[in-house]
């Protein structure tokens, strides 16, 4: 699903092509990196801002003339074509970590560094095995039990009362109220590259809130490639890492190593509901919109979760600024209603 405005997409077609090439090299490389160098105008990487710098050291062996012959990871913090083409010979090692590169593309490369560039194949397999063990454990725990799944709209606080201590799936900003939730088992899911895993202060604050509330959370459901970021928190929560694909024809497929879901770009339809329908025969879905009323309605969160204009900073970035929300929500409601229609065990509240 492509949900960015057509004129902006056309204007940035060169950046999209560059992303596709780098993304291919990043995901298919057999190299693991121990060093990095930076070739942006700022010429520095603030360690506290970039999670992966704890696992990489600054390369002192190369300069602007010898980078193409070095073996370090080359980071472009503020992208421009001049810098990129000057280092084209080393394209297999270039990683664009500019979160305003275009849409979610720079964010994807940034997040993938920890999983694909620092971990080797065996370490990635271990994370998948750990995720599968946690998934099977959750499935066993919730066998024959009713599950409540809650979105974050203005009915969240009201819906919590209806859940009445039953197993609960919540997402995103619900972590702020999680200590006040009475549930026999609580699963938190989050996956937004900007609000949860970027270099923005809001993302760091969100992860800190997860850490601060770890004793109230039994499981996390997150994208598999974010596990190196979450592991940095040193949290004591069972984590289920999910791999998503545009090519998947069903909404979930549990294989030997991978928990696969269809890529829908929405935490409810890509993570929460697919996992839930694979482990329970009775699901209640609440505080969630299933059809478009108006754009303002879609952005009305429960007041206990999100303050007014709390997320408005995101519209300063291409990830939100260039998005066609009409297309995004059209596809979201299509996927959501398809899941509900195909699974008669889901009851709307």
VMD Tcl script that draws the C-alpha trace (Angstrom):
set ca {
  {0.00 0.00 0.00}
  {1.42 3.39 -1.04}
  {-0.29 6.27 0.74}
  {1.73 9.36 -0.17}
  {0.47 12.21 -2.34}
  {1.14 11.59 -6.03}
  {2.85 14.96 -6.81}
  {5.20 14.48 -3.83}
  {5.88 10.89 -4.84}
  {6.71 11.91 -8.41}
  {8.95 14.71 -7.17}
  {10.88 12.28 -4.96}
  {11.09 9.37 -7.38}
  {14.91 9.51 -7.36}
  {14.97 9.25 -3.57}
  {12.58 6.30 -3.71}
  {14.85 4.51 -6.19}
  {17.88 5.16 -3.97}
  {15.97 3.77 -1.00}
  {15.03 0.59 -2.87}
  {18.67 -0.03 -3.77}
  {19.99 0.64 -0.26}
  {17.17 -1.36 1.33}
  {18.08 -4.33 -0.89}
  {21.77 -4.17 0.06}
  {20.94 -3.69 3.74}
  {18.59 -6.69 3.98}
  {20.70 -9.01 1.84}
  {24.18 -8.17 3.09}
  {26.12 -10.91 4.86}
  {28.38 -8.34 6.54}
  {28.07 -7.23 10.13}
  {29.55 -3.88 11.01}
  {31.65 -2.79 13.97}
  {32.53 0.75 12.85}
  {30.81 3.72 11.26}
  {31.74 7.00 9.63}
  {29.54 10.02 9.00}
  {29.45 12.12 5.83}
  {26.77 14.68 6.59}
  {27.17 18.44 6.87}
  {26.86 18.17 10.65}
  {29.77 15.71 10.62}
  {28.86 14.24 13.99}
  {26.57 11.61 15.42}
  {25.15 12.31 18.86}
  {25.45 9.00 20.69}
  {22.43 9.53 22.92}
  {20.26 10.11 19.86}
  {21.20 7.02 17.87}
  {20.64 3.69 19.58}
  {23.12 1.75 17.44}
  {26.19 3.82 18.42}
  {26.49 1.66 21.55}
  {27.38 -1.24 19.25}
  {29.54 0.67 16.75}
  {32.73 2.64 17.15}
  {33.78 5.66 15.10}
  {36.03 4.68 12.20}
  {39.38 6.50 12.32}
  {40.90 4.57 9.45}
  {39.31 6.40 6.53}
  {38.77 9.92 5.23}
  {36.76 11.45 2.40}
  {39.23 10.03 -0.15}
  {39.48 6.49 1.26}
  {35.89 5.76 2.41}
  {35.15 3.66 -0.66}
  {37.99 1.28 0.28}
  {37.13 1.01 3.98}
  {34.84 -1.58 5.62}
  {32.85 0.74 7.88}
  {29.16 1.60 7.70}
  {28.68 5.02 6.06}
  {25.89 7.11 7.57}
  {24.23 10.05 5.83}
  {22.49 12.09 8.49}
  {21.16 14.93 6.34}
  {20.76 13.64 2.80}
  {21.63 15.50 -0.36}
  {22.44 14.13 -3.81}
  {25.92 15.65 -3.95}
  {27.07 13.76 -0.85}
  {25.40 10.56 -2.02}
  {26.93 10.50 -5.51}
  {30.37 11.40 -4.17}
  {30.26 8.12 -2.24}
  {28.46 6.03 -4.86}
  {31.31 3.50 -5.05}
  {30.52 2.52 -1.47}
  {26.74 2.29 -2.00}
  {26.53 -1.18 -0.42}
  {27.66 0.33 2.89}
  {25.70 3.60 2.73}
  {22.80 4.01 5.16}
  {20.58 7.08 5.04}
  {19.50 7.94 8.60}
  {17.78 11.18 7.64}
  {14.27 10.70 9.08}
  {13.00 13.43 6.75}
  {14.43 11.71 3.64}
  {10.96 10.96 2.22}
  {7.94 9.39 3.87}
  {8.92 6.47 6.09}
  {11.89 5.45 3.93}
  {14.70 7.06 5.91}
  {13.06 5.85 9.13}
  {13.05 2.29 7.79}
  {16.79 2.34 7.03}
  {17.52 3.87 10.43}
  {15.50 1.22 12.32}
  {16.92 -1.65 10.22}
  {20.54 -0.87 11.16}
  {20.30 -2.65 14.50}
  {18.70 -5.77 13.01}
  {20.37 -6.19 9.62}
  {23.72 -4.36 9.91}
  {24.81 -5.13 13.47}
  {23.31 -8.57 14.12}
  {24.53 -11.56 12.15}
  {22.21 -14.18 10.68}
  {22.48 -16.48 13.70}
  {21.63 -13.65 16.11}
  {18.59 -12.70 14.03}
  {17.42 -16.32 14.08}
  {17.74 -16.38 17.88}
  {15.47 -13.33 18.15}
  {12.91 -15.05 15.91}
  {13.08 -18.22 18.01}
  {12.58 -16.18 21.17}
  {9.58 -14.44 19.59}
  {8.05 -17.77 18.56}
  {8.44 -19.19 22.06}
  {6.71 -16.12 23.51}
  {3.95 -16.32 20.90}
  {3.26 -19.98 21.66}
  {3.29 -19.22 25.36}
  {0.73 -16.44 24.87}
  {-1.38 -18.73 22.72}
  {-1.37 -21.39 25.43}
  {-2.24 -18.84 28.13}
  {-5.23 -17.49 26.21}
  {-6.59 -20.77 24.91}
  {-10.41 -20.80 25.27}
  {-10.40 -17.28 26.76}
  {-12.13 -14.11 25.60}
  {-9.81 -11.33 24.46}
  {-10.61 -7.62 24.53}
  {-8.86 -5.44 21.94}
  {-9.01 -1.69 22.40}
  {-8.11 1.18 20.10}
  {-7.29 4.63 21.47}
  {-10.29 6.71 20.44}
  {-12.41 8.83 22.78}
  {-14.23 5.76 24.14}
  {-11.09 4.13 25.54}
  {-11.75 4.90 29.22}
  {-15.35 3.71 28.89}
  {-14.31 0.50 27.13}
  {-11.72 -0.38 29.79}
  {-14.55 -0.76 32.30}
  {-16.36 -3.22 30.03}
  {-13.25 -5.40 29.70}
  {-13.65 -6.24 33.39}
  {-10.37 -8.02 34.16}
  {-10.33 -10.14 30.99}
  {-7.17 -10.51 28.83}
  {-6.54 -7.21 27.07}
  {-4.71 -6.07 23.93}
  {-3.97 -2.32 23.89}
  {-1.72 -0.16 21.73}
  {0.40 2.95 21.47}
  {-0.52 5.65 24.01}
  {-2.55 3.25 26.16}
  {0.76 2.57 27.91}
  {0.21 5.85 29.80}
  {-2.82 4.35 31.56}
  {-1.67 0.76 31.72}
  {-0.96 0.81 35.45}
  {-4.60 1.72 36.06}
  {-5.94 -1.17 33.98}
  {-7.30 -4.21 35.79}
  {-6.57 -7.20 33.55}
  {-5.43 -10.77 34.14}
  {-3.06 -10.44 31.17}
  {-2.07 -7.30 29.27}
  {-0.53 -7.14 25.80}
  {0.84 -3.85 24.46}
  {1.52 -3.31 20.77}
  {3.28 -0.38 19.10}
  {5.00 0.01 15.75}
  {5.05 3.63 14.56}
  {8.49 4.51 13.16}
  {8.11 8.22 14.00}
  {6.39 8.21 17.40}
  {8.09 5.11 18.81}
  {11.45 4.43 17.13}
  {12.79 7.66 15.61}
  {15.38 10.13 16.89}
  {12.58 12.45 18.06}
  {12.33 13.13 21.80}
  {8.73 11.89 21.68}
  {10.00 8.43 20.68}
  {12.59 8.32 23.46}
  {9.95 9.44 25.96}
  {7.56 6.76 24.73}
  {10.11 3.96 25.17}
  {10.95 5.28 28.64}
  {7.25 5.09 29.53}
  {7.20 1.45 28.39}
  {10.23 0.76 30.57}
  {8.70 2.55 33.56}
  {5.53 0.44 33.26}
  {7.09 -2.92 32.49}
  {5.64 -4.56 35.61}
  {2.11 -3.95 34.25}
  {2.80 -5.43 30.79}
  {2.93 -9.17 30.13}
  {3.70 -9.13 26.39}
  {4.83 -6.73 23.69}
  {3.90 -7.18 20.03}
  {6.25 -5.17 17.80}
  {7.98 -5.34 14.39}
  {10.81 -7.89 14.48}
  {13.36 -5.34 13.21}
  {12.76 -3.10 16.25}
  {13.89 -5.74 18.75}
  {17.49 -4.41 18.96}
  {16.07 -0.99 19.93}
  {13.72 -2.45 22.54}
  {16.42 -4.75 23.92}
  {18.45 -1.62 24.73}
  {15.76 -0.81 27.33}
  {16.67 -3.96 29.29}
  {13.02 -4.65 30.00}
  {11.56 -7.74 31.63}
  {8.65 -8.33 29.24}
  {7.99 -11.19 26.83}
  {8.44 -9.78 23.32}
  {6.80 -11.09 20.17}
  {8.54 -9.82 17.05}
  {6.41 -9.88 13.91}
  {7.61 -9.91 10.29}
  {5.26 -8.23 7.80}
  {5.01 -8.49 4.03}
  {2.99 -6.89 1.23}
  {2.98 -10.23 -0.57}
  {1.17 -12.20 2.14}
  {-2.31 -13.14 0.94}
  {-3.71 -13.87 4.41}
  {-3.55 -11.60 7.44}
  {-1.35 -13.98 9.43}
  {0.78 -17.03 8.77}
  {2.70 -18.71 11.59}
  {5.63 -20.66 10.16}
  {8.59 -22.50 11.64}
  {10.55 -19.38 12.55}
  {8.52 -16.41 11.38}
  {5.27 -14.92 12.60}
  {4.17 -13.29 9.34}
  {1.41 -10.72 8.93}
  {0.13 -8.72 6.01}
  {1.65 -5.23 5.85}
  {-1.19 -2.73 6.37}
  {0.73 0.11 8.07}
  {-1.66 0.13 11.03}
  {-0.99 -1.35 14.46}
  {-4.51 -2.75 14.79}
  {-4.71 -4.59 11.46}
  {-1.03 -5.49 11.09}
  {-0.25 -6.65 14.63}
  {-3.05 -6.78 17.21}
  {-5.92 -8.39 15.32}
  {-3.83 -10.91 13.33}
  {-2.17 -12.22 16.51}
  {-5.50 -12.28 18.36}
  {-7.42 -14.21 15.69}
  {-4.64 -16.80 15.58}
  {-4.90 -17.58 19.30}
  {-8.50 -17.00 20.39}
  {-11.99 -17.94 19.22}
  {-13.67 -15.07 21.07}
  {-12.58 -11.46 20.49}
  {-14.27 -8.21 21.52}
  {-13.18 -5.09 19.64}
  {-13.88 -1.66 21.12}
  {-12.91 2.05 21.00}
  {-12.16 1.63 17.29}
  {-13.64 3.34 14.22}
  {-14.71 0.97 11.45}
  {-15.76 3.59 8.92}
  {-14.84 7.13 8.03}
  {-17.03 9.87 9.46}
  {-14.69 12.85 9.17}
  {-10.97 13.44 9.48}
  {-11.27 15.18 12.83}
  {-13.09 12.20 14.32}
  {-10.26 9.89 13.34}
  {-7.78 12.00 15.26}
  {-9.84 12.26 18.45}
  {-8.03 10.29 21.13}
  {-9.17 9.59 24.65}
  {-8.19 12.63 26.73}
  {-6.44 10.41 29.28}
  {-4.06 9.20 26.57}
  {-3.17 12.08 24.24}
  {-3.08 15.79 24.94}
  {-4.26 18.31 22.36}
  {-1.62 18.92 19.63}
  {0.72 16.41 21.29}
  {1.43 14.76 17.94}
  {1.31 17.82 15.72}
  {5.13 17.98 15.46}
  {4.98 14.99 13.10}
  {3.44 17.15 10.36}
  {6.79 18.90 10.07}
  {8.20 15.69 8.60}
  {7.62 14.09 5.23}
  {6.25 10.96 6.94}
  {3.07 12.89 7.78}
  {3.31 16.04 5.66}
  {3.43 14.12 2.37}
  {0.84 11.51 3.33}
  {-2.50 11.23 1.57}
  {-4.75 10.46 4.52}
  {-7.75 9.81 2.27}
  {-5.94 6.86 0.68}
  {-4.44 5.71 3.98}
  {-7.78 5.46 5.78}
  {-9.54 4.02 2.75}
  {-7.15 1.08 2.82}
  {-7.18 0.87 6.62}
  {-10.97 0.50 6.78}
  {-10.87 -1.98 3.91}
  {-8.40 -4.21 5.77}
  {-10.17 -3.79 9.12}
  {-13.61 -4.66 7.81}
  {-12.22 -7.60 5.82}
  {-10.69 -9.06 8.98}
  {-13.97 -8.59 10.87}
  {-16.00 -10.11 8.02}
  {-13.70 -13.13 7.66}
  {-13.62 -13.80 11.41}
  {-17.08 -14.25 12.86}
  {-15.53 -14.61 16.32}
  {-14.86 -10.83 16.40}
  {-17.63 -8.88 18.09}
  {-17.80 -5.07 17.88}
  {-18.67 -3.15 21.02}
}
mol new
graphics top color blue
foreach p $ca { graphics top sphere $p radius 0.5 }
foreach p [lrange $ca 0 end-1] q [lrange $ca 1 end] { graphics top cylinder $p $q radius 0.2 }
display resetview
